[in-house]
């Protein structure tokens, strides 16, 4: 499973949790139709994931929210709980028909929706899997650099956040995200790099595979040599890090002998985030020292197709 932060704290009227979390059964009423991810949240390419967070419920657990930053495919939330400081990711849509994830716990809710728990040493992972096999993730992990992480606290927060996502999914409301003018969201990620270029770079016959909800594209298998193109948000962004010039755009190259990321900054994130910027990254995984050569070669094809960089 792929694991990959401000939003209004005002909340719409909530539905009764007891009605949305109960297993489907015979009640004498007509059966409700299966619930798909798009029916639950609206356009999968423009979900405001931060609006899925039940702020009040989280604060009632004595946790406080340090920050919320919306990304293209998730919301990153900084949470200070009594025993642990953590980040919580809400989003990361995936297609379970392709990934075939096996949960450690599976709770059947109504309308063919499943609430799932996954065992992982990195943190606490919860998912909501809809009738169309599209899943949304909640992943809580200790803040980077924190020595002591209370896993029980992580999972308690993850469960509370997941409660809110469940309630939002069954609320019959949608949660649209508005992107700023000139945002990378206006571009089709898979159209920025053609299959032939990706295939030639890795000496293989590759076909573009769009991420669920868009804003990213992959060429190649998950565990093999591959190329990725992703839209993201970084906080904060130091433009001095993008000291390389590639096709006239500021560029940052980071990686190892196995994988390399070549990134370029775009416009500041809309909605009052002066320290955050949209970022486009071309990544190459080659499992040999050619990773950065491949990533830079492909980035040089992508950068000219982007809107002009604005400082």
Helices and strands as residue ranges (DSSP letters): H 17-20, H 37-41, G 49-52, H 55-59, E 64-70, E 74-80, E 85-95, H 96-99, E 105-108, E 114-118, E 124-129, E 134-142, H 151-169, G 184-186, G 189-192, H 195-202, E 208-210, E 216-219, E 226-235, G 239-241, E 244-246, E 249-255, E 259-268, E 276-285, H 291-302, G 303-305
